[in-house]
């Protein structure tokens, strides 16, 4: 496990840790979209259908990213 994933709610978070978390979450989001579209293409599924099914997960990721960015902005 990485150090940032071992943080608890009571540990103070540094700007660097927030930057790493944001980067990791952005990479995860990109991988999720790319992998889903690749699988949809193999299954002969429409791109719009695949993205529609993925939308709730993307909304959660985007909300988390925004919260992390807000927290990062508050630290700087």
C-alpha positions, 0 to 999 in steps of 0.5 A, a space after each residue: 500500500 502507498 503512504 497516501 492510501 494509509 491515511 486516516 480521517 484524522 491525519 493532516 493531508 499535505 499539498 503533495 499528498 493531495 496532488 498525488 491523490 488527484 493524479 492517481 484518481 485522474 489516471 484511474 478515471 482515464 483507464 476506466 473510460 478507455 477500458 470500458 470503451 475498448 470492451 464495448 467495442 469488442 462487444 459491438 456495443 455503442 459508445 454512447 451506451 457504454 458511456 451512459 452506463 459508466 456515467 454514475 461512476 464518472 460522476 462520483 469520481 468527478 465529485 471526489 476530484 473536485 473535493 480534492 482540488 478544493 481541499 488542495 486550493 484551501 491549503 495553498 
